[in-house]
Amino acid sequence: MTYMTSIERIGIAKATQKYIAQILTIRFKDVPTELVEKLNELYDIELLNQLLEKAVTTGSISEFGQQLSQEDTNT
């Protein structure tokens, strides 16, 4: 496994946050600001990768929001 600095981790997290928001916007047009703000508070790369997959497969923006809220309470 390659060593990553904290700056690299933050960069990967920020990029993943951006991709998730972009996917949700493409799929559902209107993404609530509160949802994006919650998303932007997450820096766990593993969790963000799970949410990225959920953004692609979820049936609705509210379903994604529920998943995000659930993850937020678990952290």
mmJSON file of the N, C-alpha and C atoms, coordinates in Angstrom:
{"data_MODEL":{"atom_site":{
"group_PDB":["ATOM","ATOM","ATOM","ATOM","ATOM","ATOM","ATOM","ATOM","ATOM","ATOM","ATOM","ATOM","ATOM","ATOM","ATOM","ATOM","ATOM","ATOM","ATOM","ATOM","ATOM","ATOM","ATOM","ATOM","ATOM","ATOM","ATOM","ATOM","ATOM","ATOM","ATOM","ATOM","ATOM","ATOM","ATOM","ATOM","ATOM","ATOM","ATOM","ATOM","ATOM","ATOM","ATOM","ATOM","ATOM","ATOM","ATOM","ATOM","ATOM","ATOM","ATOM","ATOM","ATOM","ATOM","ATOM","ATOM","ATOM","ATOM","ATOM","ATOM","ATOM","ATOM","ATOM","ATOM","ATOM","ATOM","ATOM","ATOM","ATOM","ATOM","ATOM","ATOM","ATOM","ATOM","ATOM","ATOM","ATOM","ATOM","ATOM","ATOM","ATOM","ATOM","ATOM","ATOM","ATOM","ATOM","ATOM","ATOM","ATOM","ATOM","ATOM","ATOM","ATOM","ATOM","ATOM","ATOM","ATOM","ATOM","ATOM","ATOM","ATOM","ATOM","ATOM","ATOM","ATOM","ATOM","ATOM","ATOM","ATOM","ATOM","ATOM","ATOM","ATOM","ATOM","ATOM","ATOM","ATOM","ATOM","ATOM","ATOM","ATOM","ATOM","ATOM","ATOM","ATOM","ATOM","ATOM","ATOM","ATOM","ATOM","ATOM","ATOM","ATOM","ATOM","ATOM","ATOM","ATOM","ATOM","ATOM","ATOM","ATOM","ATOM","ATOM","ATOM","ATOM","ATOM","ATOM","ATOM","ATOM","ATOM","ATOM","ATOM","ATOM","ATOM","ATOM","ATOM","ATOM","ATOM","ATOM","ATOM","ATOM","ATOM","ATOM","ATOM","ATOM","ATOM","ATOM","ATOM","ATOM","ATOM","ATOM","ATOM","ATOM","ATOM","ATOM","ATOM","ATOM","ATOM","ATOM","ATOM","ATOM","ATOM","ATOM","ATOM","ATOM","ATOM","ATOM","ATOM","ATOM","ATOM","ATOM","ATOM","ATOM","ATOM","ATOM","ATOM","ATOM","ATOM","ATOM","ATOM","ATOM","ATOM","ATOM","ATOM","ATOM","ATOM","ATOM","ATOM","ATOM","ATOM","ATOM","ATOM","ATOM","ATOM","ATOM","ATOM","ATOM","ATOM","ATOM","ATOM","ATOM","ATOM","ATOM","ATOM","ATOM"],
"id":[1,2,3,4,5,6,7,8,9,10,11,12,13,14,15,16,17,18,19,20,21,22,23,24,25,26,27,28,29,30,31,32,33,34,35,36,37,38,39,40,41,42,43,44,45,46,47,48,49,50,51,52,53,54,55,56,57,58,59,60,61,62,63,64,65,66,67,68,69,70,71,72,73,74,75,76,77,78,79,80,81,82,83,84,85,86,87,88,89,90,91,92,93,94,95,96,97,98,99,100,101,102,103,104,105,106,107,108,109,110,111,112,113,114,115,116,117,118,119,120,121,122,123,124,125,126,127,128,129,130,131,132,133,134,135,136,137,138,139,140,141,142,143,144,145,146,147,148,149,150,151,152,153,154,155,156,157,158,159,160,161,162,163,164,165,166,167,168,169,170,171,172,173,174,175,176,177,178,179,180,181,182,183,184,185,186,187,188,189,190,191,192,193,194,195,196,197,198,199,200,201,202,203,204,205,206,207,208,209,210,211,212,213,214,215,216,217,218,219,220,221,222,223,224,225],
"type_symbol":["N","C","C","N","C","C","N","C","C","N","C","C","N","C","C","N","C","C","N","C","C","N","C","C","N","C","C","N","C","C","N","C","C","N","C","C","N","C","C","N","C","C","N","C","C","N","C","C","N","C","C","N","C","C","N","C","C","N","C","C","N","C","C","N","C","C","N","C","C","N","C","C","N","C","C","N","C","C","N","C","C","N","C","C","N","C","C","N","C","C","N","C","C","N","C","C","N","C","C","N","C","C","N","C","C","N","C","C","N","C","C","N","C","C","N","C","C","N","C","C","N","C","C","N","C","C","N","C","C","N","C","C","N","C","C","N","C","C","N","C","C","N","C","C","N","C","C","N","C","C","N","C","C","N","C","C","N","C","C","N","C","C","N","C","C","N","C","C","N","C","C","N","C","C","N","C","C","N","C","C","N","C","C","N","C","C","N","C","C","N","C","C","N","C","C","N","C","C","N","C","C","N","C","C","N","C","C","N","C","C","N","C","C","N","C","C","N","C","C","N","C","C","N","C","C"],
"label_atom_id":["N","CA","C","N","CA","C","N","CA","C","N","CA","C","N","CA","C","N","CA","C","N","CA","C","N","CA","C","N","CA","C","N","CA","C","N","CA","C","N","CA","C","N","CA","C","N","CA","C","N","CA","C","N","CA","C","N","CA","C","N","CA","C","N","CA","C","N","CA","C","N","CA","C","N","CA","C","N","CA","C","N","CA","C","N","CA","C","N","CA","C","N","CA","C","N","CA","C","N","CA","C","N","CA","C","N","CA","C","N","CA","C","N","CA","C","N","CA","C","N","CA","C","N","CA","C","N","CA","C","N","CA","C","N","CA","C","N","CA","C","N","CA","C","N","CA","C","N","CA","C","N","CA","C","N","CA","C","N","CA","C","N","CA","C","N","CA","C","N","CA","C","N","CA","C","N","CA","C","N","CA","C","N","CA","C","N","CA","C","N","CA","C","N","CA","C","N","CA","C","N","CA","C","N","CA","C","N","CA","C","N","CA","C","N","CA","C","N","CA","C","N","CA","C","N","CA","C","N","CA","C","N","CA","C","N","CA","C","N","CA","C","N","CA","C","N","CA","C","N","CA","C","N","CA","C","N","CA","C","N","CA","C"],
"label_alt_id":[null,null,null,null,null,null,null,null,null,null,null,null,null,null,null,null,null,null,null,null,null,null,null,null,null,null,null,null,null,null,null,null,null,null,null,null,null,null,null,null,null,null,null,null,null,null,null,null,null,null,null,null,null,null,null,null,null,null,null,null,null,null,null,null,null,null,null,null,null,null,null,null,null,null,null,null,null,null,null,null,null,null,null,null,null,null,null,null,null,null,null,null,null,null,null,null,null,null,null,null,null,null,null,null,null,null,null,null,null,null,null,null,null,null,null,null,null,null,null,null,null,null,null,null,null,null,null,null,null,null,null,null,null,null,null,null,null,null,null,null,null,null,null,null,null,null,null,null,null,null,null,null,null,null,null,null,null,null,null,null,null,null,null,null,null,null,null,null,null,null,null,null,null,null,null,null,null,null,null,null,null,null,null,null,null,null,null,null,null,null,null,null,null,null,null,null,null,null,null,null,null,null,null,null,null,null,null,null,null,null,null,null,null,null,null,null,null,null,null,null,null,null,null,null,null],
"label_comp_id":["MET","MET","MET","THR","THR","THR","TYR","TYR","TYR","MET","MET","MET","THR","THR","THR","SER","SER","SER","ILE","ILE","ILE","GLU","GLU","GLU","ARG","ARG","ARG","ILE","ILE","ILE","GLY","GLY","GLY","ILE","ILE","ILE","ALA","ALA","ALA","LYS","LYS","LYS","ALA","ALA","ALA","THR","THR","THR","GLN","GLN","GLN","LYS","LYS","LYS","TYR","TYR","TYR","ILE","ILE","ILE","ALA","ALA","ALA","GLN","GLN","GLN","ILE","ILE","ILE","LEU","LEU","LEU","THR","THR","THR","ILE","ILE","ILE","ARG","ARG","ARG","PHE","PHE","PHE","LYS","LYS","LYS","ASP","ASP","ASP","VAL","VAL","VAL","PRO","PRO","PRO","THR","THR","THR","GLU","GLU","GLU","LEU","LEU","LEU","VAL","VAL","VAL","GLU","GLU","GLU","LYS","LYS","LYS","LEU","LEU","LEU","ASN","ASN","ASN","GLU","GLU","GLU","LEU","LEU","LEU","TYR","TYR","TYR","ASP","ASP","ASP","ILE","ILE","ILE","GLU","GLU","GLU","LEU","LEU","LEU","LEU","LEU","LEU","ASN","ASN","ASN","GLN","GLN","GLN","LEU","LEU","LEU","LEU","LEU","LEU","GLU","GLU","GLU","LYS","LYS","LYS","ALA","ALA","ALA","VAL","VAL","VAL","THR","THR","THR","THR","THR","THR","GLY","GLY","GLY","SER","SER","SER","ILE","ILE","ILE","SER","SER","SER","GLU","GLU","GLU","PHE","PHE","PHE","GLY","GLY","GLY","GLN","GLN","GLN","GLN","GLN","GLN","LEU","LEU","LEU","SER","SER","SER","GLN","GLN","GLN","GLU","GLU","GLU","ASP","ASP","ASP","THR","THR","THR","ASN","ASN","ASN","THR","THR","THR"],
"label_asym_id":["A","A","A","A","A","A","A","A","A","A","A","A","A","A","A","A","A","A","A","A","A","A","A","A","A","A","A","A","A","A","A","A","A","A","A","A","A","A","A","A","A","A","A","A","A","A","A","A","A","A","A","A","A","A","A","A","A","A","A","A","A","A","A","A","A","A","A","A","A","A","A","A","A","A","A","A","A","A","A","A","A","A","A","A","A","A","A","A","A","A","A","A","A","A","A","A","A","A","A","A","A","A","A","A","A","A","A","A","A","A","A","A","A","A","A","A","A","A","A","A","A","A","A","A","A","A","A","A","A","A","A","A","A","A","A","A","A","A","A","A","A","A","A","A","A","A","A","A","A","A","A","A","A","A","A","A","A","A","A","A","A","A","A","A","A","A","A","A","A","A","A","A","A","A","A","A","A","A","A","A","A","A","A","A","A","A","A","A","A","A","A","A","A","A","A","A","A","A","A","A","A","A","A","A","A","A","A","A","A","A","A","A","A","A","A","A","A","A","A","A","A","A","A","A","A"],
"label_entity_id":["1","1","1","1","1","1","1","1","1","1","1","1","1","1","1","1","1","1","1","1","1","1","1","1","1","1","1","1","1","1","1","1","1","1","1","1","1","1","1","1","1","1","1","1","1","1","1","1","1","1","1","1","1","1","1","1","1","1","1","1","1","1","1","1","1","1","1","1","1","1","1","1","1","1","1","1","1","1","1","1","1","1","1","1","1","1","1","1","1","1","1","1","1","1","1","1","1","1","1","1","1","1","1","1","1","1","1","1","1","1","1","1","1","1","1","1","1","1","1","1","1","1","1","1","1","1","1","1","1","1","1","1","1","1","1","1","1","1","1","1","1","1","1","1","1","1","1","1","1","1","1","1","1","1","1","1","1","1","1","1","1","1","1","1","1","1","1","1","1","1","1","1","1","1","1","1","1","1","1","1","1","1","1","1","1","1","1","1","1","1","1","1","1","1","1","1","1","1","1","1","1","1","1","1","1","1","1","1","1","1","1","1","1","1","1","1","1","1","1","1","1","1","1","1","1"],
"label_seq_id":[1,1,1,2,2,2,3,3,3,4,4,4,5,5,5,6,6,6,7,7,7,8,8,8,9,9,9,10,10,10,11,11,11,12,12,12,13,13,13,14,14,14,15,15,15,16,16,16,17,17,17,18,18,18,19,19,19,20,20,20,21,21,21,22,22,22,23,23,23,24,24,24,25,25,25,26,26,26,27,27,27,28,28,28,29,29,29,30,30,30,31,31,31,32,32,32,33,33,33,34,34,34,35,35,35,36,36,36,37,37,37,38,38,38,39,39,39,40,40,40,41,41,41,42,42,42,43,43,43,44,44,44,45,45,45,46,46,46,47,47,47,48,48,48,49,49,49,50,50,50,51,51,51,52,52,52,53,53,53,54,54,54,55,55,55,56,56,56,57,57,57,58,58,58,59,59,59,60,60,60,61,61,61,62,62,62,63,63,63,64,64,64,65,65,65,66,66,66,67,67,67,68,68,68,69,69,69,70,70,70,71,71,71,72,72,72,73,73,73,74,74,74,75,75,75],
"pdbx_PDB_ins_code":[null,null,null,null,null,null,null,null,null,null,null,null,null,null,null,null,null,null,null,null,null,null,null,null,null,null,null,null,null,null,null,null,null,null,null,null,null,null,null,null,null,null,null,null,null,null,null,null,null,null,null,null,null,null,null,null,null,null,null,null,null,null,null,null,null,null,null,null,null,null,null,null,null,null,null,null,null,null,null,null,null,null,null,null,null,null,null,null,null,null,null,null,null,null,null,null,null,null,null,null,null,null,null,null,null,null,null,null,null,null,null,null,null,null,null,null,null,null,null,null,null,null,null,null,null,null,null,null,null,null,null,null,null,null,null,null,null,null,null,null,null,null,null,null,null,null,null,null,null,null,null,null,null,null,null,null,null,null,null,null,null,null,null,null,null,null,null,null,null,null,null,null,null,null,null,null,null,null,null,null,null,null,null,null,null,null,null,null,null,null,null,null,null,null,null,null,null,null,null,null,null,null,null,null,null,null,null,null,null,null,null,null,null,null,null,null,null,null,null,null,null,null,null,null,null],
"Cartn_x":[0.84,0.0,0.889,0.544,1.307,0.947,1.969,1.757,1.154,0.135,-0.484,-0.354,0.015,0.067,-1.346,-1.484,-2.803,-3.313,-2.413,-2.815,-3.372,-2.735,-3.237,-4.607,-4.785,-6.086,-7.177,-6.864,-7.84,-8.175,-7.173,-7.398,-8.286,-8.044,-8.868,-10.293,-10.43,-11.761,-12.518,-11.869,-12.513,-12.947,-12.088,-12.442,-13.627,-13.634,-14.733,-16.036,-15.961,-17.15,-17.715,-16.824,-17.23,-17.884,-17.305,-17.857,-19.23,-19.392,-20.699,-21.749,-21.444,-22.384,-22.693,-21.687,-21.876,-22.782,-22.573,-23.405,-24.847,-25.04,-26.395,-27.078,-26.335,-26.896,-27.279,-26.447,-26.753,-27.983,-28.072,-29.18,-30.489,-30.43,-31.658,-31.892,-31.022,-31.099,-30.945,-31.926,-31.886,-31.36,-30.219,-29.625,-29.675,-30.324,-30.43,-29.06,-28.932,-27.69,-27.245,-28.21,-27.886,-27.216,-27.663,-27.092,-25.635,-25.375,-24.009,-23.122,-23.662,-22.884,-22.525,-23.475,-23.202,-22.127,-22.27,-21.311,-19.905,-19.816,-18.525,-17.864,-18.57,-18.003,-17.325,-17.491,-16.949,-15.57,-14.637,-13.286,-12.798,-13.65,-13.314,-13.416,-12.287,-12.251,-13.058,-12.984,-13.749,-15.254,-15.704,-17.113,-17.519,-16.685,-16.995,-17.092,-16.248,-16.34,-17.652,-18.116,-19.412,-20.54,-20.437,-21.452,-21.41,-20.231,-20.1,-20.874,-20.708,-21.448,-22.951,-23.331,-24.746,-25.312,-24.524,-24.982,-25.319,-24.577,-24.801,-26.006,-26.255,-27.272,-28.579,-28.6,-29.793,-30.981,-32.168,-33.382,-33.875,-33.468,-33.942,-32.967,-33.104,-32.246,-32.574,-33.843,-34.207,-33.63,-33.579,-32.959,-31.47,-30.806,-29.395,-29.235,-30.119,-30.073,-30.24,-31.113,-31.303,-30.029,-29.404,-28.148,-27.068,-26.988,-25.998,-26.259,-27.507,-27.851,-27.505,-27.744,-27.428,-25.918,-25.15,-23.691,-23.204,-23.858,-23.482,-23.676,-24.718,-24.951,-24.02,-23.47,-22.544,-21.124,-20.809,-19.445,-19.268],
"Cartn_y":[-1.18,0.0,1.248,2.193,3.421,4.382,5.027,6.011,7.273,7.817,9.065,10.087,11.284,12.36,12.828,13.568,14.083,15.06,15.773,16.702,15.926,14.804,13.964,13.393,12.962,12.419,13.471,14.686,15.778,16.055,16.06,16.291,15.221,13.966,12.866,12.998,13.329,13.489,14.623,15.758,16.909,16.552,15.859,15.462,14.502,13.555,12.592,13.29,14.238,15.026,15.72,16.305,17.019,16.067,14.878,13.912,13.424,13.207,12.763,13.83,15.071,16.173,16.313,16.141,16.252,15.135,13.921,12.793,13.022,13.459,13.704,14.802,15.835,16.931,16.456,15.652,15.112,14.229,13.388,12.433,13.079,14.01,14.499,16.0,16.697,18.146,18.989,18.967,19.812,19.028,19.451,18.818,19.843,19.49,20.447,20.893,22.164,22.741,22.068,21.755,21.122,19.769,19.049,17.741,17.895,18.855,19.104,19.556,20.375,20.834,19.668,18.752,17.556,16.702,16.538,15.748,16.337,17.657,18.337,18.311,17.816,17.674,16.315,15.422,14.067,13.984,13.345,13.192,11.746,10.836,9.412,8.888,8.568,8.188,6.928,5.965,4.736,5.021,5.84,6.223,6.997,7.914,8.698,7.795,6.783,5.846,5.067,4.71,4.045,4.972,6.234,7.209,7.505,7.44,7.613,6.521,5.293,4.174,4.356,4.806,5.037,6.136,7.161,8.252,7.741,6.741,6.173,5.238,4.55,3.5,3.877,4.955,5.314,5.66,5.422,5.679,7.104,7.838,9.214,10.015,11.316,12.183,12.035,11.788,11.612,10.315,9.27,8.012,8.228,8.98,9.286,10.11,11.082,11.913,11.101,10.103,9.222,8.442,7.934,7.187,8.095,9.308,10.263,10.587,10.787,11.068,9.889,8.693,7.491,7.396,7.664,7.612,8.72,9.869,10.997,10.672,9.928,9.553,8.441,7.671,6.593,7.082,8.292,8.801,9.568],
"Cartn_z":[0.0,0.0,0.0,-0.809,-0.94,0.185,0.726,1.779,1.179,1.862,1.439,2.552,2.186,3.169,3.473,4.556,4.917,3.855,3.224,2.16,0.971,0.643,-0.452,-0.108,1.132,1.563,1.445,1.872,1.783,0.322,-0.539,-1.962,-2.576,-2.24,-2.747,-2.223,-0.93,-0.344,-1.029,-1.23,-1.886,-3.312,-4.039,-5.408,-5.399,-4.476,-4.403,-4.016,-3.08,-2.722,-3.965,-4.744,-5.957,-6.959,-7.145,-8.095,-7.656,-6.362,-5.857,-6.141,-5.814,-6.045,-7.538,-8.365,-9.814,-10.339,-9.881,-10.298,-9.867,-8.625,-8.14,-8.948,-9.297,-10.097,-11.495,-12.1,-13.432,-13.377,-12.361,-12.258,-11.819,-10.855,-10.232,-10.381,-11.055,-11.327,-10.058,-9.174,-7.98,-6.788,-6.285,-5.11,-3.979,-2.874,-1.762,-1.258,-0.985,-0.487,0.806,1.677,2.953,2.729,1.714,1.405,0.972,0.12,-0.35,0.813,1.691,2.847,3.76,3.994,4.806,4.144,2.851,2.08,2.197,2.136,2.183,3.559,4.561,5.9,6.093,5.121,5.228,4.577,5.28,4.738,4.766,5.213,5.228,3.791,3.192,1.777,1.518,2.414,2.255,2.241,3.175,3.242,1.991,1.558,0.36,-0.874,-0.96,-2.082,-2.05,-0.852,-0.724,-1.154,-0.764,-1.147,-2.646,-3.231,-4.681,-5.407,-4.948,-5.528,-5.323,-4.141,-3.844,-4.744,-5.028,-5.894,-7.288,-7.734,-9.069,-9.079,-7.963,-7.949,-7.263,-6.505,-5.729,-6.631,-6.124,-6.902,-6.822,-5.784,-5.625,-4.767,-4.848,-4.048,-2.57,-2.245,-0.836,-0.274,-1.101,-0.678,-0.389,-1.244,-1.009,0.266,0.46,1.66,2.928,2.877,4.033,4.32,3.259,3.424,4.012,3.521,4.017,5.485,5.865,7.26,8.153,7.663,8.426,8.649,7.617,7.74,8.673,8.624,9.455,10.936,11.276,12.666,13.126,12.152,12.495,12.725,12.302,12.449,13.737],
"occupancy":[1.0,1.0,1.0,1.0,1.0,1.0,1.0,1.0,1.0,1.0,1.0,1.0,1.0,1.0,1.0,1.0,1.0,1.0,1.0,1.0,1.0,1.0,1.0,1.0,1.0,1.0,1.0,1.0,1.0,1.0,1.0,1.0,1.0,1.0,1.0,1.0,1.0,1.0,1.0,1.0,1.0,1.0,1.0,1.0,1.0,1.0,1.0,1.0,1.0,1.0,1.0,1.0,1.0,1.0,1.0,1.0,1.0,1.0,1.0,1.0,1.0,1.0,1.0,1.0,1.0,1.0,1.0,1.0,1.0,1.0,1.0,1.0,1.0,1.0,1.0,1.0,1.0,1.0,1.0,1.0,1.0,1.0,1.0,1.0,1.0,1.0,1.0,1.0,1.0,1.0,1.0,1.0,1.0,1.0,1.0,1.0,1.0,1.0,1.0,1.0,1.0,1.0,1.0,1.0,1.0,1.0,1.0,1.0,1.0,1.0,1.0,1.0,1.0,1.0,1.0,1.0,1.0,1.0,1.0,1.0,1.0,1.0,1.0,1.0,1.0,1.0,1.0,1.0,1.0,1.0,1.0,1.0,1.0,1.0,1.0,1.0,1.0,1.0,1.0,1.0,1.0,1.0,1.0,1.0,1.0,1.0,1.0,1.0,1.0,1.0,1.0,1.0,1.0,1.0,1.0,1.0,1.0,1.0,1.0,1.0,1.0,1.0,1.0,1.0,1.0,1.0,1.0,1.0,1.0,1.0,1.0,1.0,1.0,1.0,1.0,1.0,1.0,1.0,1.0,1.0,1.0,1.0,1.0,1.0,1.0,1.0,1.0,1.0,1.0,1.0,1.0,1.0,1.0,1.0,1.0,1.0,1.0,1.0,1.0,1.0,1.0,1.0,1.0,1.0,1.0,1.0,1.0,1.0,1.0,1.0,1.0,1.0,1.0,1.0,1.0,1.0,1.0,1.0,1.0,1.0,1.0,1.0,1.0,1.0,1.0],
"B_iso_or_equiv":[0.0,0.0,0.0,0.0,0.0,0.0,0.0,0.0,0.0,0.0,0.0,0.0,0.0,0.0,0.0,0.0,0.0,0.0,0.0,0.0,0.0,0.0,0.0,0.0,0.0,0.0,0.0,0.0,0.0,0.0,0.0,0.0,0.0,0.0,0.0,0.0,0.0,0.0,0.0,0.0,0.0,0.0,0.0,0.0,0.0,0.0,0.0,0.0,0.0,0.0,0.0,0.0,0.0,0.0,0.0,0.0,0.0,0.0,0.0,0.0,0.0,0.0,0.0,0.0,0.0,0.0,0.0,0.0,0.0,0.0,0.0,0.0,0.0,0.0,0.0,0.0,0.0,0.0,0.0,0.0,0.0,0.0,0.0,0.0,0.0,0.0,0.0,0.0,0.0,0.0,0.0,0.0,0.0,0.0,0.0,0.0,0.0,0.0,0.0,0.0,0.0,0.0,0.0,0.0,0.0,0.0,0.0,0.0,0.0,0.0,0.0,0.0,0.0,0.0,0.0,0.0,0.0,0.0,0.0,0.0,0.0,0.0,0.0,0.0,0.0,0.0,0.0,0.0,0.0,0.0,0.0,0.0,0.0,0.0,0.0,0.0,0.0,0.0,0.0,0.0,0.0,0.0,0.0,0.0,0.0,0.0,0.0,0.0,0.0,0.0,0.0,0.0,0.0,0.0,0.0,0.0,0.0,0.0,0.0,0.0,0.0,0.0,0.0,0.0,0.0,0.0,0.0,0.0,0.0,0.0,0.0,0.0,0.0,0.0,0.0,0.0,0.0,0.0,0.0,0.0,0.0,0.0,0.0,0.0,0.0,0.0,0.0,0.0,0.0,0.0,0.0,0.0,0.0,0.0,0.0,0.0,0.0,0.0,0.0,0.0,0.0,0.0,0.0,0.0,0.0,0.0,0.0,0.0,0.0,0.0,0.0,0.0,0.0,0.0,0.0,0.0,0.0,0.0,0.0,0.0,0.0,0.0,0.0,0.0,0.0],
"pdbx_formal_charge":[null,null,null,null,null,null,null,null,null,null,null,null,null,null,null,null,null,null,null,null,null,null,null,null,null,null,null,null,null,null,null,null,null,null,null,null,null,null,null,null,null,null,null,null,null,null,null,null,null,null,null,null,null,null,null,null,null,null,null,null,null,null,null,null,null,null,null,null,null,null,null,null,null,null,null,null,null,null,null,null,null,null,null,null,null,null,null,null,null,null,null,null,null,null,null,null,null,null,null,null,null,null,null,null,null,null,null,null,null,null,null,null,null,null,null,null,null,null,null,null,null,null,null,null,null,null,null,null,null,null,null,null,null,null,null,null,null,null,null,null,null,null,null,null,null,null,null,null,null,null,null,null,null,null,null,null,null,null,null,null,null,null,null,null,null,null,null,null,null,null,null,null,null,null,null,null,null,null,null,null,null,null,null,null,null,null,null,null,null,null,null,null,null,null,null,null,null,null,null,null,null,null,null,null,null,null,null,null,null,null,null,null,null,null,null,null,null,null,null,null,null,null,null,null,null],
"auth_seq_id":[1,1,1,2,2,2,3,3,3,4,4,4,5,5,5,6,6,6,7,7,7,8,8,8,9,9,9,10,10,10,11,11,11,12,12,12,13,13,13,14,14,14,15,15,15,16,16,16,17,17,17,18,18,18,19,19,19,20,20,20,21,21,21,22,22,22,23,23,23,24,24,24,25,25,25,26,26,26,27,27,27,28,28,28,29,29,29,30,30,30,31,31,31,32,32,32,33,33,33,34,34,34,35,35,35,36,36,36,37,37,37,38,38,38,39,39,39,40,40,40,41,41,41,42,42,42,43,43,43,44,44,44,45,45,45,46,46,46,47,47,47,48,48,48,49,49,49,50,50,50,51,51,51,52,52,52,53,53,53,54,54,54,55,55,55,56,56,56,57,57,57,58,58,58,59,59,59,60,60,60,61,61,61,62,62,62,63,63,63,64,64,64,65,65,65,66,66,66,67,67,67,68,68,68,69,69,69,70,70,70,71,71,71,72,72,72,73,73,73,74,74,74,75,75,75],
"auth_comp_id":["MET","MET","MET","THR","THR","THR","TYR","TYR","TYR","MET","MET","MET","THR","THR","THR","SER","SER","SER","ILE","ILE","ILE","GLU","GLU","GLU","ARG","ARG","ARG","ILE","ILE","ILE","GLY","GLY","GLY","ILE","ILE","ILE","ALA","ALA","ALA","LYS","LYS","LYS","ALA","ALA","ALA","THR","THR","THR","GLN","GLN","GLN","LYS","LYS","LYS","TYR","TYR","TYR","ILE","ILE","ILE","ALA","ALA","ALA","GLN","GLN","GLN","ILE","ILE","ILE","LEU","LEU","LEU","THR","THR","THR","ILE","ILE","ILE","ARG","ARG","ARG","PHE","PHE","PHE","LYS","LYS","LYS","ASP","ASP","ASP","VAL","VAL","VAL","PRO","PRO","PRO","THR","THR","THR","GLU","GLU","GLU","LEU","LEU","LEU","VAL","VAL","VAL","GLU","GLU","GLU","LYS","LYS","LYS","LEU","LEU","LEU","ASN","ASN","ASN","GLU","GLU","GLU","LEU","LEU","LEU","TYR","TYR","TYR","ASP","ASP","ASP","ILE","ILE","ILE","GLU","GLU","GLU","LEU","LEU","LEU","LEU","LEU","LEU","ASN","ASN","ASN","GLN","GLN","GLN","LEU","LEU","LEU","LEU","LEU","LEU","GLU","GLU","GLU","LYS","LYS","LYS","ALA","ALA","ALA","VAL","VAL","VAL","THR","THR","THR","THR","THR","THR","GLY","GLY","GLY","SER","SER","SER","ILE","ILE","ILE","SER","SER","SER","GLU","GLU","GLU","PHE","PHE","PHE","GLY","GLY","GLY","GLN","GLN","GLN","GLN","GLN","GLN","LEU","LEU","LEU","SER","SER","SER","GLN","GLN","GLN","GLU","GLU","GLU","ASP","ASP","ASP","THR","THR","THR","ASN","ASN","ASN","THR","THR","THR"],
"auth_asym_id":["A","A","A","A","A","A","A","A","A","A","A","A","A","A","A","A","A","A","A","A","A","A","A","A","A","A","A","A","A","A","A","A","A","A","A","A","A","A","A","A","A","A","A","A","A","A","A","A","A","A","A","A","A","A","A","A","A","A","A","A","A","A","A","A","A","A","A","A","A","A","A","A","A","A","A","A","A","A","A","A","A","A","A","A","A","A","A","A","A","A","A","A","A","A","A","A","A","A","A","A","A","A","A","A","A","A","A","A","A","A","A","A","A","A","A","A","A","A","A","A","A","A","A","A","A","A","A","A","A","A","A","A","A","A","A","A","A","A","A","A","A","A","A","A","A","A","A","A","A","A","A","A","A","A","A","A","A","A","A","A","A","A","A","A","A","A","A","A","A","A","A","A","A","A","A","A","A","A","A","A","A","A","A","A","A","A","A","A","A","A","A","A","A","A","A","A","A","A","A","A","A","A","A","A","A","A","A","A","A","A","A","A","A","A","A","A","A","A","A","A","A","A","A","A","A"],
"auth_atom_id":["N","CA","C","N","CA","C","N","CA","C","N","CA","C","N","CA","C","N","CA","C","N","CA","C","N","CA","C","N","CA","C","N","CA","C","N","CA","C","N","CA","C","N","CA","C","N","CA","C","N","CA","C","N","CA","C","N","CA","C","N","CA","C","N","CA","C","N","CA","C","N","CA","C","N","CA","C","N","CA","C","N","CA","C","N","CA","C","N","CA","C","N","CA","C","N","CA","C","N","CA","C","N","CA","C","N","CA","C","N","CA","C","N","CA","C","N","CA","C","N","CA","C","N","CA","C","N","CA","C","N","CA","C","N","CA","C","N","CA","C","N","CA","C","N","CA","C","N","CA","C","N","CA","C","N","CA","C","N","CA","C","N","CA","C","N","CA","C","N","CA","C","N","CA","C","N","CA","C","N","CA","C","N","CA","C","N","CA","C","N","CA","C","N","CA","C","N","CA","C","N","CA","C","N","CA","C","N","CA","C","N","CA","C","N","CA","C","N","CA","C","N","CA","C","N","CA","C","N","CA","C","N","CA","C","N","CA","C","N","CA","C","N","CA","C","N","CA","C","N","CA","C","N","CA","C","N","CA","C","N","CA","C"],
"pdbx_PDB_model_num":[1,1,1,1,1,1,1,1,1,1,1,1,1,1,1,1,1,1,1,1,1,1,1,1,1,1,1,1,1,1,1,1,1,1,1,1,1,1,1,1,1,1,1,1,1,1,1,1,1,1,1,1,1,1,1,1,1,1,1,1,1,1,1,1,1,1,1,1,1,1,1,1,1,1,1,1,1,1,1,1,1,1,1,1,1,1,1,1,1,1,1,1,1,1,1,1,1,1,1,1,1,1,1,1,1,1,1,1,1,1,1,1,1,1,1,1,1,1,1,1,1,1,1,1,1,1,1,1,1,1,1,1,1,1,1,1,1,1,1,1,1,1,1,1,1,1,1,1,1,1,1,1,1,1,1,1,1,1,1,1,1,1,1,1,1,1,1,1,1,1,1,1,1,1,1,1,1,1,1,1,1,1,1,1,1,1,1,1,1,1,1,1,1,1,1,1,1,1,1,1,1,1,1,1,1,1,1,1,1,1,1,1,1,1,1,1,1,1,1,1,1,1,1,1,1]
}}}
